[in-house]
Amino acid sequence: MLSGNDLLERVKALGDRPRPELVRDCGYVTTRSDGQERLNFTAFYEALLDAKGMHIGRAAGQGTGRRGRKLSYFTKVQFNGNLMVGAAYIAQLGVKPGDQFEIRLGKQQIRLVLEGDEALE
């Protein structure tokens, strides 16, 4: 699959060809399990927008979750007493599965401190 300037140059070179041919010639095609070809128009158009410098709905690490919604930085205690922290918040911290946190309780706060990282305080 082409991307960036290579994609832009290829699209210009192909000129006025039909869209399915553009998508196929730029490599945005997969083969289904039954052997049929599937053209990935959405991936092609997203790559084309990225190549032109237009990043729509995918501001990674800028307060958005996987679905493009803004993170609220608030949570509620669930009916069973659990407190959930979403995956988008964890991703912003850059932690991996298996990393451990120390739970510190304050007057009106719960602080999670990454184990062995006292510099965060």
WODA-V232789 format. One record per residue. RES is the residue in one letter. SS is DSSP state (hx for helix, st for strand, lp for the rest). PSI is psi in whole degrees, 0 to 359 (none if undefined). NEAR is the number of other ideal C-beta (glycine too) atoms within 8 Angstrom. Layout:
res->{RES/RES}
ss->{SS/SS}
psi->{PSI/PSI}
near->{NEAR/NEAR}
//
This chain:
res->{M/L/S/G/N/D/L/L/E/R/V/K/A/L/G/D/R/P/R/P/E/L/V/R/D/C/G/Y/V/T/T/R/S/D/G/Q/E/R/L/N/F/T/A/F/Y/E/A/L/L/D/A/K/G/M/H/I/G/R/A/A/G/Q/G/T/G/R/R/G/R/K/L/S/Y/F/T/K/V/Q/F/N/G/N/L/M/V/G/A/A/Y/I/A/Q/L/G/V/K/P/G/D/Q/F/E/I/R/L/G/K/Q/Q/I/R/L/V/L/E/G/D/E/A/L/E}
ss->{lp/lp/lp/hx/hx/hx/hx/hx/hx/hx/hx/hx/hx/hx/lp/lp/lp/lp/hx/hx/hx/hx/hx/hx/hx/lp/lp/lp/st/st/st/lp/lp/lp/lp/lp/st/st/st/lp/hx/hx/hx/hx/hx/hx/hx/hx/hx/hx/hx/lp/lp/lp/lp/lp/lp/lp/lp/lp/lp/lp/lp/st/lp/lp/lp/lp/lp/st/lp/lp/lp/lp/lp/lp/st/lp/lp/lp/lp/lp/st/lp/lp/lp/hx/hx/hx/hx/hx/hx/hx/lp/lp/lp/lp/lp/lp/lp/st/st/st/st/st/lp/lp/lp/lp/st/st/st/st/st/lp/lp/lp/hx/hx/hx/lp}
psi->{131/152/168/219/328/319/314/317/320/318/319/319/326/341/234/31/157/152/316/324/321/312/315/313/337/358/12/64/140/161/126/170/334/7/354/152/138/125/129/77/317/313/322/311/323/318/323/316/317/319/331/2/15/109/102/121/13/62/83/133/12/45/27/148/189/330/6/3/153/140/139/338/26/151/167/153/130/169/333/8/357/151/121/136/120/161/329/325/318/320/324/331/339/24/161/162/134/343/143/147/149/135/122/128/133/192/307/29/156/125/129/122/124/129/129/13/71/345/346/344/none}
near->{7/9/8/8/6/8/13/11/8/11/10/7/6/9/5/2/8/5/7/7/9/12/13/11/9/12/7/12/10/6/7/8/3/4/5/6/8/8/10/10/9/6/9/13/8/8/13/11/10/11/11/7/5/6/7/5/4/7/8/5/5/5/5/11/9/5/4/7/6/5/10/4/4/4/6/4/5/8/3/4/5/6/7/6/7/9/7/10/10/9/8/7/7/4/6/4/3/4/8/6/8/7/7/8/6/7/3/3/6/8/8/9/11/11/8/4/7/6/4/6/4}
//
